[in-house]
Amino acid sequence: MLIIGISGPELTAQERDWLRHPAVSGVILFARNFVSRSQVMELVASIRAAAERPVLVCVDQEGGRVQRFREGFSTLPPPARLEESEDSEACAEAHGYLMASEVLACGLDLSFAPVVDLGRGNRAIGDRAFSADPQRVSRLARAFMRGMHAAGMAATLKHFPGHGSVPEDTHVDAATDPRTLDALRQADLIPFRSCIQAGAEAVMMAHVRYPAVDARPAGYSRRWIGEVLRGELGFAGVVISDDVGMAAAASAGGVAERVRGHLDAGCDLVLVCTPDLVAEALAAAPSMPAGAHPAVARLAARRHPDWLALSSDAGWQRARQTLASVLAAREDRA
């Protein structure tokens, strides 16, 4: 039920103990955990050995400024740049395939992508969004998902029900969107609905508050998760909270209250990205039976059987050439 962050490029003794805790369902890696391709493969292997049961190993490898693994990996353009290309959907599909194949080839399970927020001025989202137009976001995100699925990776839509239309960055500020549910249905919810229908396996919640719908931020809201996401949109996959260490998560109280608040609202997995918060989060987690959390198997189910060969096959080569042309075209215009 918890996906935890670790401190560096190797596991500490304390982190090995955390991984044996039955409430830990996975690990999310950041730039602080990456030195080289070979090192991160060794780290992933050590995580799996320490956990002694199936766990998810995850990263945010969206492209642009949110690309945690760089040396030895393809340079991925920010998603907003794909809209500029002549065949934007083909480029989005290539982006999804290239990103997923390189991540999978290092032994990880997931990159949390695609971002389906609208590009309407949010400081945290910016060029992580495909477009300001919900129909264009839908088309490009579905193409991106096709690439991910072809490589053998589950897709995670973020940040439900839409983080792109408020200016605040929830890493450092509380964020409130005053619009009604009907207004959100006509804009931000369109890409989520479209991508859920196209087979997205997971959804990550926003820490944004929508008081016309519920007084609580979306990740703490049974209305948003149970009634809108699962009921109205028919989503039957895995619901993931955003990081409990973000400033906007603090409305629920301390770390223990945040973890319990997400779980009570209907999140299946809770992100605890800051190692300093993990011990408190583990103490707050409800007792779990031994073995893997059901969400682990669901999100790892697409994993390519020959994952080690993915970053050198013909599909990877074609995708790399396609994305290289996007980067070159931008440089020519500059």
N, C-alpha and C positions, 0 to 999 in steps of 0.2 A: 503493500500500500504506500510506502514511502520510496521516492527516488531521491537519493542523497548525493551531495557534492563531496569531493575529497580534496585534500589540500595541495597535492603536488604530483610530480611525474611517477612516483612510486607509492605504494600503499604503506601507511604506518601500521604499527601493531594495533593501535586503537581502531583504525579503520578496518582492519581485518576482523576485529571483534564486532564492529557494527554490521559488517556484511553477514555475519552468522546470526544476527537478530532476525527472528521470523517476520518482523514488520517491514524489513527492507526488501523491496521488490526490484531495485535497480540502482544504477549510478548514472549521473549526468557529468560529462567531461567538459572542461573549458580550456582556454588557451593556457592556463596555469598548469594543466595536466599534460601538455603536449611539448615534446622536444623534437621528435622525429617520427616518421612512419613506423620504423622498427620498434622504437620505444613504446609507442602507443599500443602496438600489437601485443607487446609483452605485458603492458599494464592491463589490457583487457583480459588476457589469459590469467593474470594473477587475481583479478577481480572474480572471475568465474571459479577459480580454484578455491579462493577464500570463502565464497558464498556457499559452496557445497550443495547447491540446488540451482535450478534455472533462474537467472535474473536478467533484466534488461540493461544493456549498456547504451547510453544515449548521448547525443550532442546536438547543438544548434549549428548546423552547417548550411545556412540559407544561401550564402553568397553575399558579395559586397562587404559591408562592415561587420556583418554577423557571419564570420567564417572562422571557427575556432582552430581548425587544422589547416596550415598553409604550406610549410615546406614539404615538398614531395607530393603535394596535391595540386590539382588544376585550380587556376584562378577563376573563381565563379563571379560573374557580374551581379550587381544588385538586381533583384527582380524587376524594379521599375524600368531598367534599361531594356528589358525584353520587348516592351511595348513599342520601342522605337524601331525594331528590326522589321524587314520586309515580310517575313513569315514568322510572326511572333509566336503562334501556337507551336510550330515546329521547334523553335528555339526554347520555348518553355518546356516542351517534352524532353528535349536534349538535356536541358539544365537538370531536370528531375532525375533523368537516368544517370548522368555523369556524377552528380552529387551522391545519389544513393549507392551507385556501384563502388565508388571510392571509399565511402564510409563502411559499407558492408565488407569490402575486401580487407579491412583492418580488424574484422571480427566484431564490430558493433552491430546493434540491432536497428537503431532508429536515429534519424535526424529529425528533430521536431520541425516539420514543414509540411505544406506551404503556409505562409502568412496569407490570409484572405481578408485582412482588414483593408479598408478603403484608404487610399493615399490622399487624405484630406487635411494634412498639416500637423498630424500628431508628432511630437518631438521624439518619441521612442520608435515610431514606425518609419516615417520618412520614406526613403527609397526601398525599404523592405517590402512595401506594398507594390503589387503589379500595376495598379492604376487607381484613379479616383472614381472611375465608372464601375458600378457593380456588375454590369453585364460583361465588361472586359475582364474584370477580376475573375468572374466565374469561368470564362472561356480559358484564360491562361492558367488558372489554378487546376482546372480539370486536365489540361494538357500536361502540366507539371506532375500531377498525380499519375497519369498514364506512364510517364517516364519512371517514376518511383516504383510503380507496380511492376513494370517490365523488368526492372532490376531485382525485384524481390523485397521491397521495403514497404511497410505500412505507411499511410499518410496521416499526419496530424494537422488538423485545421486549427489556426489560432488567429485571434484571441476572441472567443465567443462572449457576447453576441456582436462584437465589433469595437475595436480600440482606436480606429483611425480617424474618427470624427470629433475627438476632443483634443485640445492641445497638450494636456498634462502628460508627463512621463510617469507612469505608476511605479517605476523604480525609486523615484525620489519624491513624488507628490501624490496626494489623493486626487482622484479624477471623478467628475460627475457629468453625466450626459443627461440633459433634461427632457429629451424627446420621448414621445409616447411609443408604445409598442407598435402601433400602426405605422408611425413614421419610420421606425427601425425596419419593419417588414418591407417597406418600399425602398430600402437602401442597403444598410449593412448586413441584414439577414439574407439577402439574395445569394451571395456567394456561398454561404454556409449551406443553405437549402440545396443549391445546385450540386455542391461537392459531396454532400451526404448522399444525395441520390446517385452520384457517380461512384459510391463505394468507399468513402473515407472511413478509416478504421478507428480514428481517435479525434477528439476535440479538446483543445486546451482553453480554459476559461480566462476571461479578463478580470482584473481587479477593479474594473470601472463600476461605479454605482449609477444606476438608472432609476431615480426615485419615482418616476411616473409608473414604473413597473413593480419595483420592490425597493425597500429602503436599504437592503443589504447589497454590497458588491456582488456581481454575478457569480463569482466562485463560491460564495457563501449562501447562495439563494436557491432554495428548493423550487421556487417558481421558475427561475430561468432554466435550471437543469431538468427538473422533473416535468414541468408543464410545457415549457416552450421547446427545449432541445429534444427531450425524449418523446414528449407527447405530440406537440404540433409538427415538429420536423421529422419525427419518426426515427431519431437516431438510436441505434441499438449497440453502438460500440463503446469504447473506453473513454471515460471523462477524466481529464487531468487538470489539476489546479495549476495556476502559475506559481511562481516561487513565493513561499511564505516569508522570505526575508525582505521582500520589497516593501517600500514605505506604505503603499496603498493597502497592503494586507493587514496593517496594524489596527484597522478599525475593529477587528474581532477580539483584540486583546493581545496577550502574550503568545509565545510560540505554541504552547499547548492548546490554547483556545483557537488559534488559527488552524492547527492540524485537525482538531475535532470539528471545527466549524465547516471545513471543506468536506470532511467525511460525512458529517450529518446532512449536508446539503445534497450529497449524491456523487461526489467525486470518487472515482475508483483508485486513483493514484495522486499523491500529493508531493509536489516538488519542494525539497529542502536543499537549496543549492549552496548555502553557506555552511562550511564544516563546523563553525562555532555554534551553530544552532541544532546540529544533528542530535546530540545527546539529549537535549530537552525535548525534541520532537519524538525520539524513540520512547522516552519516558511517558509521553502523552498518548502514544499509539495504543489502540485496544489490542487485547491478546489475539494472536493469530495461530492457527494450526501450523504444524511443520509442513514444509513443501512450498512450491511456487504459488504466488497469487494468480488467480485465473486470468487476470489482465496480461500477465507475462506471456502466457501461451498464445493468447489472442493476437498480441502485437508482433510476436515473433513468428507467427504461422506462415507469413509470406516469404520468410527469409530464404534466399536462393540456396539450393543444395550445394552448388559449386561456388560459394561466395568468394573463396580465395582467388579464383581466376577472373573475377568480374572486372577488375581494373586493367585488364590487358586484352579483353575480347574485342570483337569487331564492332559491337554496339558502342562500347566505350570510346573506341577510336573515332567513330562517326560523330558521336555526341561532342567529343572534345573539339573536333574540327568546326562543328556548328557554333559552339560557344566562342571559340577563338575568333570566328568571323564577326560575332557581335562586338567583342572587345576591340577588334581592329577597326571596325566601322566607326566606333565612337572616337577612337584616337585620330582617325582621319579627319573627322568633323572638327575636332578640337584644334 
